[in-house]
Amino acid sequence: MENAVIQLRGLTKCYGKLKAVDDLNLVVNKGEIFGLLGPNGAGKTTAILMMLGLTEPTAGTAEVCGYNATANPIAVKRKVGYMPDSVGFYDSMTALENLLYIARLNGVAEAEVKERAHDMLKEVGLGADINKKTGAFSRGMKQRLGLADVLIKQPEVIILDEPTLGIDPSGVKEFLALIRQLSRQQGLTVLLSSHHLHQVQQVCDRVGIFVGGKLLVEGNLDQLSRNLFAEENYVVDITLKEPVATPWRLEHALLQMEAVEKIAVNDNNIEIACSQNVTPDIVRFFVNENFDITGVQQKEYGLDEIYQKYFENNLTENTDEKPGGFFQKSFLQKSKQ
Amino acid sequence: MKSLEVSFKNPFFKKASSSQPYTTANPFRVMVHKEIADNIRSWRFTVLLALIVLTFFGSMYVSLSNIATAVANVKDPGHLFLYLKLLTTTDGTLPPFHVFLNFLGPLLGIGLGFDAINSEQNSGTLIRLMAQPVYRDNLLLSKFISALIIVSTLFFSLVLLMIGGGLLITGVRIDPEEILRIFSFTALSIAYVAFWLSLSILLSVKFKQAATSALTAIGIWLFFTIFYQMIVNMIAKALLPNPAFISPGQTIYYNNIVLNVLRLAPGRLYTDAVTTLLMPSVRSLGPLTMEQMAGAIPSPLPFKESLMIVWPQVSGLVAATVVCFAWSYYLFMRREIRN
């Protein structure tokens, strides 16, 4: 692999009988933003902790920046900035003091430590709150401070565990833009874990879907959707004013059309899968048949569909292996609406 | 204590200090620095400080107002050690300072250490800290060392204040032996607090909730100060033969057994050692026979002899401290730190 920064080989962690991480193989290259996607309890945090040498793997190795994370955690921690999912600060200290402490622990020279901390706080947008106690910080501010905390040691890799948890939507957008900007400017390698698909979609070059301790698939979004939905290239969703009766009398006629492969009728909603983009023909067909069309939507496959598809596959394979199963199901129901 | 050496000898520290000798601080020093600042700023320490200072001045006041009679008591072979008398004289209204310290010392140690690790874990700062290039044991050690530095500073300043005040008020020259005795009393008190400190740090590693570890530590402290002696005496009475029917040799033998069992309590070790150090007339901590006493001149013991008597007590206290620390080290090093 060309300059792999994070290299995991057969990484496994068992807690008693439960396999939190199961034979994880992953390579993240330099300058890349990699998203580790998965529901809660999928083992994302455990995998990350093993990359930092904070948890010992049961089997396999984690190599970060050329160092074995288990055998040489200090060297790894010097190169990697890590932001935990619920980042905590010393409440009785100000933002600046918190940051200075971490900077000093990382051996930033005393002569420049204050200046650097000031710059860093301004950069993450906390310039006005430098001397405020972190006990009074909101969740979003803490997250920003956490990012400053990660960046002040000038890492080569940053690992963010659920970085967008608990921030409001506009805050998330800003935060992710900040991460992306920093990554591009300084050539940082970023690994972020999340269960929020859309957010990851916005910033990641590549994603890996991680469920029940296993990495089901990895690649960029195009690849993923092409692999998955090979047989259903285009899906047109047509919404009608009046619900149609099932079985639908025109279903057969529509199937006669060229390129139309599959039709699903659901009240006033008709989903048509086709091998080519024949949306105009389909609309014409409906108009000719005197239907009142209120909406036509050409579906694109986003991460949501990919995610859901993988969960479906995974669910049929192992139904109740793990408590995560329940969550996946409820997650599915929610996204199916 | 050994881990301190280990981390200092570690190649990483050497490398860091040799490549940039003047600019970067050692992470361990940074941590100790921060812990001390944290402790001093906390309300908890202010309260403990007020408590200790208050008892100190209270007992000093009592002893100063009775110092004249104590020094004039010619029957006491140690009556000329004015400064030792300052620390031990009382008229019964208030116990002397070292007796106060016997039960305030644990409170100080527990207060400074009971939430050392678990509060960091609960607030999520532990994992953030552990993601920095520092050794895990450095955190434990920095908590211990920083509290110890604070306690040492506190005790030494109190004692120096006492000596200075005594010099000003009485104008009596201080004997070098008194200085030695008073300083070793201070060192011993620090060791005593250190034991409770390391015990409470151990409990803070063991228990996830700060309240649980505080309560457990206070429970252990109360057990040793109140119930332990009672229970041991009760059992001894039930098991040992009536002293009226056995020979004096056997009586001494059984007595020594009971004493040794009682000495398992750290408070007892501290009292024994401190009494011997502050009262030069104390010659033995166990029973003495008439033959042993025969021919003895009622004079104060030299400092070295007193130190020899209390050496087992001192070793016991230090050993207990080290055991607690080693245990917490063992628990903490392999533990999952995610919250």
Interface residues (C-beta under 8 A of the other chain):
Chain A: T45 L49 L52 L54 T55 I74 A75 K77 R78 V80 G81 Y82 P84 S86 V87 G88 F89 Y90 D91 S92 M93 Y101 I102 R104 L105 N106 G107 V108 A109 E110 A111 G146 D149 K153
Chain B: F12 A16 Q20 T23 T24 A25 P27 V30 M31 K34 D38 R41 S42 S123 G124 T125 I127 R128 L129 M130 A131 Q132 P133 V134 Y135 E336 I337 R338 N339
